[in-house]
Amino acid sequence: MTDKTIKTDEADQADKADGAGQAAETGGADARPAPPPYSVCPAPGDAAAPTTPGGPATDPTRAEPDATGPARAELLGRLRRTYRARSRRVTLTAVVLGLLLAGLLVASVLLGGLRRIEPGDVLPAALGLRDGVADYTIHRIRVPRALAALLAGALFGLSGALYQRVVRNPLATPDIVGISAGASAGATTVLVLLPALPLGTPLAAVAGAFLLVGAIHALSWRGGVDTYRLVLVGIGLSAVCSAYTNYLFTLAEEHTLAAMMRWTIGSVNGADWAGVTTLAWGLAVCGAGTALLSRRLDCLALGDEFATGLGTPVGLTRTTALLLGAAGAALATSVVGPVGFVSLISGPIAVRLAGPSRAVALAVPVGAVIVLGADVLAQHAPLVSPVPTGVLTALLGAPYFVWLLLRRRQEATP
Amino acid sequence: MTDPHSPGRHPAHRLEARAVSAGYGSSLIIDGLSVGIAAGRITALVGPNACGKSTLLKSVARLLPLAAGSVLLEGADIRSLPTRQVARRLGILPQSPIAPESITVGDLVWRGRHPHRRFGQRRTAADETVIADALLATGTAELVDRPVDQLSGGQRQRVWIAVALAQDTPTLLLDEPTTYLDVAHQIEVMDLLAELNEQAGKTIVLVSHDLNQAALYASDMIAMRDGRVVCQGPPEQVLTEETVAEVFGLTCVVVPHPYTGRPQIFPLGRRTLAPTSSAPRTLIPGEPS
């Protein structure tokens, strides 16, 4: 290869020596060329000769057909095997997570005993086909609780992975940059200061979350979202919101304190079908939006400039993804409260399980498994139960958060 | 003499900046700059720091919004073309692209196919062929299953070039592709670019800080200073003592490369020119008196 390059360059030189009598031949003071015109010098036609004398070749493998032919075929086979293995790993991970979720759902409904309920009535009761105790225990309490845990976890996982992907920072998740804290502040404001308002705390939580997202973006805007400032501003505003919520605690009547607890720790206890419906719609919308964006998000992961070069509208993609992530986190928080650290750990776990290419999609079942699993433990594990779900996810997630801060590698994103 | 590298239906200039002004925030780095880049060549943009060469490259690649002027890609205004269509004709390797954590070489190179995929379309045999060719051309075929974050700097840069090749564009822009590499890896990357130009007929534009490498590998050089083009032409016309003095404010001596005859510079710093210097000054050809 090197030989060829040199030879062609020599050919160049020969061509040029004929033409213009270039001074580069000797480099001596006498033979130096006249100063070049300080503008665009020659017409392209009479500049250096083309590097390939025979005209442009189009096939990159043309030069060494014998060497590359079999190598290329072998590489093609290897590529196909590689990509197939990757797809299989993603599918396998999804199936295992799905089975795990099914098992956790069953455990969540059945654990805690079936006093005065016939085993044969459980499934019909879950579908709302029985009355009395079976209906109350299974259909009103346990099934919505399990489904709320599953769906909220899925939304937390999705919104966290979206933020991490778009901001390219493993710390930039809705719970860390304060979206959950904003939701808590909104909900507790209504609980404590405006109890007469028919607004409802979930709506207030969504409003609080979006106010906070707006504030973060306004403060970190520099002709585009400055992702580094976004994280710092978010952590600051999160602290402000927490302080505000704690202040409200001192104003609260005794009977609202219990309701307020949910907005500081997060728990799926007491979730009802209305909450489940909200979460299901939220997951459907955010999931569909993410699916539509997924390839652009893959490009965005390579950096803004490379993504633009690949034909991705960077600003639009980032704004849409951040809005979807914020909406998902706000809706999940509005139903189950700020269940901590789920959005932080789901994405990186998905990367560890099946690589970065399907991490955002796999963060959905990962988040669902974490919250549902944590809720089953929170209800039934010996020694600790019963505790709010958020306590267990924080126990799991906080050490990881510290480890992440200590490790803090530049390119650690899903 | 016509350029055998530009097929008849293409204009001679693959890329053209017309009175382009661009910069960061409110300050313009380049203002009203016009320059044409010929098809089928390697063009090197050289100049001191902050002279606007990267700004020019980024404006031409639509990575920076233009404050004024226009960029023509194969004769059409780049802003009038859908961005994905531009991405099928013009590839750009920025200075510091980001590899997602633990992504493998095969998956990363596959992402270069993005502009050629329709929505929901799966990987085709044609995609796989282009990816295989990109891996073979860059000598990264044996790294397919390796995570990118475990590679050496030289390997990683070749993998990024493979991603840009998978994009399969006739024109490729590179922003300082050899910075941060040791000299052997630099030559490796430059040889690779020369082969792509020679064998696949790709038009290559690169920003370089190494004048000697640029003169060795480029068929055209564009020397810039303070946001304007000082001189454009073949290395023999651009890499002269006068131009280097004007562009860099550096005294140097230019001698032909012993193998290729291309001009190579030797900078003459204050120490080299000092009377106490132990350098055998009488042997230096073209020494300024």
Interface residues (C-beta under 8 A of the other chain):
Chain A: M1 T2 K4 T5 I6 T8 D9 E10 D12 Q13 K16 Q22 A23 A24 E25 T26 G27 G28 A29 R32 P33 P35 P36 P37 Y38 S39 V40 C41 P42 P44 G45 D46 A47 A48 P50 T51 T52 G55 P56 A57 T58 D59 P60 T61 R62 A63 T68 A71 R72 L75 L76 R78 L79 R80 T82 Y83 R86 R168 G223 R295 D298 C299 A301 L302 G303 E305 F306 T308 G309 L310 G311 T312 P313 V351 R352 G355 P356 S357 R409 E411 A412 T413 P414
Chain B: M1 T2 D3 P4 H5 P7 A12 H13 G25 V35 G36 A38 G40 R41 I42 K58 A61 R62 L63 P82 T83 R84 Q85 V86 A87 R88 L90 G91 I92 L93 P94 S96 P97 I98 A99 P100 E101 S102 I103 T104 G106 D107 L108 W110 R111 G112 H114 P115 R117 R123 E128 T129 I131 A132 D133 L135 L136 A137 A141 V144 D145 D149 V163 A164 Q167 D191 A194 E195 L196 N197 E198 Q199 A200 G201 L216 S219 D220 V229 V230 C231 Q232 G233 P234 P235 E236 Q237 V238 T240 E241 E242 T243 E246 V253 V254 V255 P256 Y259 T260 G261 R262 P263 P285 G286 E287
